[in-house]
Amino acid sequence: MRACIQRVTEARVTVAGELVGEIGAGLCVLIGIAQEDSGDDVAWMAEKLVEIRLFGDADGKMNFSLSDTGGSLLLISQFTLLGDCRKGRRPSYLSAAPPELAERLYLELAAAIAARGVQVATGRFRADMQVALINDGPVTLIVDSPGMRNRGAEK
């Protein structure tokens, strides 16, 4: 599982002009689900996203997490995060999970984050989405679950 995490002051996602998810201050997370991902990756990533310290304290140091600040999270499925661009001109998505597995784990991740007390908004799985955000900082990180790191980013 690979996440692109962006600290935001606001973010929203629309599908065909319809607003489907919106948050104020918090994290906008693009999530890529790999073929080998499982419930263990979901649990690890949910904990990481809720507890990673990306928000400033009184001294401006990133010492606070979503659970500390009460911020929200916009979760958007993004299989292209698993694209392998090492060969040729067209990315390979062989490591991306098939849609049925990806959707199940995506929904499980959203539920696991919400179960930790964070307000979660989502995009629409397999839809052509438009994402608008104001990146705060900017702060942007790529985080791989331990399973992704152990098997390598790409095969």
C-alpha positions as a Markdown table, in Angstrom:
| # | Residue | x | y | z |
|---|---|---|---|---|
| 1 | Met | 0.0 | 0.0 | 0.0 |
| 2 | Arg | 1.4 | 3.4 | -1.0 |
| 3 | Ala | 0.1 | 6.7 | 0.2 |
| 4 | Cys | 0.8 | 10.2 | -1.0 |
| 5 | Ile | 0.0 | 12.4 | 2.1 |
| 6 | Gln | -0.5 | 16.1 | 1.7 |
| 7 | Arg | -1.1 | 18.4 | 4.7 |
| 8 | Val | -3.9 | 20.7 | 3.6 |
| 9 | Thr | -5.9 | 23.7 | 4.8 |
| 10 | Glu | -8.8 | 22.4 | 2.6 |
| 11 | Ala | -9.5 | 19.8 | 0.0 |
| 12 | Arg | -12.4 | 18.5 | -2.1 |
| 13 | Val | -13.1 | 16.0 | -4.8 |
| 14 | Thr | -15.8 | 16.2 | -7.5 |
| 15 | Val | -17.1 | 13.8 | -10.0 |
| 16 | Ala | -18.9 | 15.1 | -13.1 |
| 17 | Gly | -19.4 | 18.5 | -11.3 |
| 18 | Glu | -20.9 | 16.8 | -8.2 |
| 19 | Leu | -19.1 | 17.4 | -4.9 |
| 20 | Val | -18.5 | 13.9 | -3.4 |
| 21 | Gly | -16.0 | 14.7 | -0.6 |
| 22 | Glu | -14.7 | 17.7 | 1.2 |
| 23 | Ile | -12.6 | 18.5 | 4.3 |
| 24 | Gly | -11.1 | 21.6 | 6.0 |
| 25 | Ala | -7.7 | 21.4 | 7.7 |
| 26 | Gly | -6.2 | 17.9 | 7.7 |
| 27 | Leu | -4.7 | 15.5 | 5.3 |
| 28 | Cys | -5.5 | 14.7 | 1.7 |
| 29 | Val | -4.3 | 11.2 | 1.0 |
| 30 | Leu | -4.0 | 9.5 | -2.4 |
| 31 | Ile | -3.8 | 5.7 | -1.8 |
| 32 | Gly | -2.6 | 3.0 | -4.1 |
| 33 | Ile | -3.5 | -0.6 | -3.2 |
| 34 | Ala | -1.1 | -3.4 | -4.4 |
| 35 | Gln | -2.0 | -7.0 | -5.4 |
| 36 | Glu | -0.4 | -8.4 | -2.2 |
| 37 | Asp | -2.0 | -5.9 | 0.2 |
| 38 | Ser | -4.1 | -7.3 | 3.1 |
| 39 | Gly | -5.8 | -6.4 | 6.3 |
| 40 | Asp | -2.4 | -6.0 | 7.9 |
| 41 | Asp | -1.5 | -3.2 | 5.5 |
| 42 | Val | -4.9 | -1.6 | 6.1 |
| 43 | Ala | -4.4 | -1.6 | 9.9 |
| 44 | Trp | -0.8 | -0.3 | 9.7 |
| 45 | Met | -1.7 | 2.5 | 7.2 |
| 46 | Ala | -4.7 | 3.6 | 9.2 |
| 47 | Glu | -2.6 | 3.9 | 12.3 |
| 48 | Lys | 0.1 | 5.7 | 10.4 |
| 49 | Leu | -2.2 | 8.2 | 8.8 |
| 50 | Val | -4.0 | 9.1 | 12.1 |
| 51 | Glu | -0.8 | 9.3 | 14.2 |
| 52 | Ile | 1.9 | 10.7 | 11.8 |
| 53 | Arg | 3.0 | 14.1 | 13.2 |
| 54 | Leu | 2.7 | 16.6 | 10.4 |
| 55 | Phe | 1.1 | 19.6 | 12.2 |
| 56 | Gly | 2.9 | 22.4 | 14.0 |
| 57 | Asp | 3.1 | 23.1 | 17.7 |
| 58 | Ala | 3.5 | 26.5 | 19.2 |
| 59 | Asp | 7.1 | 26.5 | 18.0 |
| 60 | Gly | 6.2 | 25.5 | 14.5 |
| 61 | Lys | 7.7 | 22.0 | 14.9 |
| 62 | Met | 5.7 | 19.1 | 13.4 |
| 63 | Asn | 4.7 | 17.5 | 16.7 |
| 64 | Phe | 1.0 | 17.0 | 16.3 |
| 65 | Ser | -1.0 | 14.4 | 14.4 |
| 66 | Leu | -4.6 | 14.3 | 13.2 |
| 67 | Ser | -5.6 | 12.6 | 16.5 |
| 68 | Asp | -4.0 | 15.6 | 18.3 |
| 69 | Thr | -5.5 | 18.3 | 16.2 |
| 70 | Gly | -9.0 | 17.0 | 15.4 |
| 71 | Gly | -8.3 | 17.4 | 11.7 |
| 72 | Ser | -10.1 | 15.5 | 8.9 |
| 73 | Leu | -8.8 | 13.2 | 6.1 |
| 74 | Leu | -9.8 | 13.0 | 2.5 |
| 75 | Leu | -9.0 | 9.6 | 1.1 |
| 76 | Ile | -8.8 | 9.1 | -2.7 |
| 77 | Ser | -8.1 | 5.8 | -4.4 |
| 78 | Gln | -5.2 | 6.3 | -6.9 |
| 79 | Phe | -3.9 | 3.1 | -8.6 |
| 80 | Thr | -1.4 | 5.2 | -10.6 |
| 81 | Leu | 0.7 | 5.5 | -7.5 |
| 82 | Leu | 1.8 | 2.0 | -8.2 |
| 83 | Gly | 2.9 | 2.7 | -11.8 |
| 84 | Asp | 6.3 | 1.4 | -12.8 |
| 85 | Cys | 8.0 | 3.9 | -15.2 |
| 86 | Arg | 11.4 | 2.3 | -15.3 |
| 87 | Lys | 11.0 | 0.8 | -18.8 |
| 88 | Gly | 9.6 | 2.3 | -22.0 |
| 89 | Arg | 7.2 | 5.3 | -22.2 |
| 90 | Arg | 4.0 | 3.8 | -20.8 |
| 91 | Pro | 3.8 | 3.0 | -17.0 |
| 92 | Ser | 3.1 | -0.6 | -16.0 |
| 93 | Tyr | 0.4 | -1.2 | -13.4 |
| 94 | Leu | 1.0 | -4.9 | -12.9 |
| 95 | Ser | 1.6 | -4.5 | -9.2 |
| 96 | Ala | -1.8 | -2.7 | -8.6 |
| 97 | Ala | -4.5 | -4.7 | -7.1 |
| 98 | Pro | -7.5 | -5.8 | -9.2 |
| 99 | Pro | -10.5 | -3.4 | -8.7 |
| 100 | Glu | -12.5 | -5.8 | -6.5 |
| 101 | Leu | -9.7 | -6.2 | -4.0 |
| 102 | Ala | -8.6 | -2.6 | -4.2 |
| 103 | Glu | -12.1 | -1.3 | -3.5 |
| 104 | Arg | -12.6 | -3.6 | -0.6 |
| 105 | Leu | -9.3 | -2.6 | 1.0 |
| 106 | Tyr | -9.9 | 1.1 | 0.2 |
| 107 | Leu | -13.3 | 1.0 | 2.0 |
| 108 | Glu | -11.7 | -1.0 | 4.9 |
| 109 | Leu | -9.0 | 1.7 | 5.2 |
| 110 | Ala | -11.6 | 4.5 | 5.3 |
| 111 | Ala | -13.5 | 2.6 | 8.0 |
| 112 | Ala | -10.4 | 1.9 | 10.0 |
| 113 | Ile | -9.4 | 5.6 | 10.0 |
| 114 | Ala | -12.9 | 6.6 | 11.1 |
| 115 | Ala | -12.9 | 4.0 | 13.9 |
| 116 | Arg | -9.8 | 5.9 | 15.3 |
| 117 | Gly | -12.0 | 9.0 | 15.6 |
| 118 | Val | -11.0 | 11.0 | 12.5 |
| 119 | Gln | -13.6 | 12.4 | 10.2 |
| 120 | Val | -13.1 | 10.8 | 6.8 |
| 121 | Ala | -14.3 | 11.9 | 3.4 |
| 122 | Thr | -13.7 | 9.9 | 0.3 |
| 123 | Gly | -13.6 | 10.1 | -3.5 |
| 124 | Arg | -15.6 | 7.7 | -5.7 |
| 125 | Phe | -13.8 | 4.5 | -6.5 |
| 126 | Arg | -13.0 | 4.0 | -10.2 |
| 127 | Ala | -14.5 | 7.4 | -11.1 |
| 128 | Asp | -12.9 | 10.2 | -13.1 |
| 129 | Met | -12.3 | 12.6 | -10.2 |
| 130 | Gln | -11.2 | 16.2 | -10.0 |
| 131 | Val | -9.2 | 17.0 | -6.8 |
| 132 | Ala | -8.7 | 20.5 | -5.5 |
| 133 | Leu | -6.6 | 21.3 | -2.5 |
| 134 | Ile | -4.5 | 23.9 | -0.8 |
| 135 | Asn | -1.3 | 22.2 | 0.3 |
| 136 | Asp | -0.2 | 23.6 | 3.6 |
| 137 | Gly | 3.5 | 24.2 | 3.9 |
| 138 | Pro | 3.8 | 22.5 | 1.4 |
| 139 | Val | 4.0 | 19.2 | 3.3 |
| 140 | Thr | 3.9 | 16.1 | 1.1 |
| 141 | Leu | 5.1 | 12.6 | 1.9 |
| 142 | Ile | 5.1 | 9.2 | 0.2 |
| 143 | Val | 4.6 | 6.4 | 2.7 |
| 144 | Asp | 4.7 | 2.7 | 1.9 |
| 145 | Ser | 3.3 | 0.0 | 4.2 |
| 146 | Pro | 5.8 | -2.5 | 5.6 |
| 147 | Gly | 4.4 | -5.1 | 3.2 |
| 148 | Met | 5.2 | -2.8 | 0.2 |
| 149 | Arg | 8.7 | -2.1 | 1.5 |
| 150 | Asn | 9.4 | -5.8 | 2.2 |
| 151 | Arg | 8.4 | -6.9 | -1.3 |
| 152 | Gly | 10.0 | -3.9 | -3.0 |
| 153 | Ala | 8.2 | -1.0 | -4.5 |
| 154 | Glu | 7.9 | -2.8 | -7.9 |
| 155 | Lys | 8.8 | -6.2 | -9.1 |
